Amino acid sequence: MNYGYIRPLYNDPNSEHQLKRLNDKCEMIYKEEHGSPKKRHQLESLLMEMQPGDSITVERMIVLADSFHNFMELLKVCEKDNVTIHFLMEGLQSDQLLHIQLKDVMEYILAFQSDIIKQSTTIGMNQAKKHGKSIGRPKKSDDNIKKAISMYHDGCKLIDIKNQTGISKSTLYRYLESDAGQ
């Protein structure tokens, strides 16, 4: 059986365009009432209804998933259940893309995207270090740390120490432990 799935999108808030494209291609269409990525009950119902050999048709990829990770999960579920997904706008089927499964292509894209983020972060941190900028959370001044430790040993309440020095309880305890270990 060929099922359709539609949901409101930024450029199709009432799903009318999607419905027109899917109406003559699907025997049954599941329609979400909202465009949110959370609580997509109709999609869950559709996935529970699927039988091996069935297919899902969507107007485009964004209809089915809101992130690459979500997309990959859905592809894996459908592959495991022997269900094909047709993406009309992209002209793709999940089970054949120049002899490479769409699932594999998406895994490459995910890995590539992750590598780009790691690479740009590393370059940015190295550039900042070159220009003398410190990386990470700013250090507390030694005067405030000394004052906080002194107040602690004088029996002041932790809230008073924080209010006067800006040193949190966990930061204070970390410095107290490092002093005890020396």
Order of alpha helices (4+ residues) and beta strands (2+ residues): beta-alpha-beta-alpha-beta-alpha-alpha-beta-beta-alpha-alpha-alpha-alpha
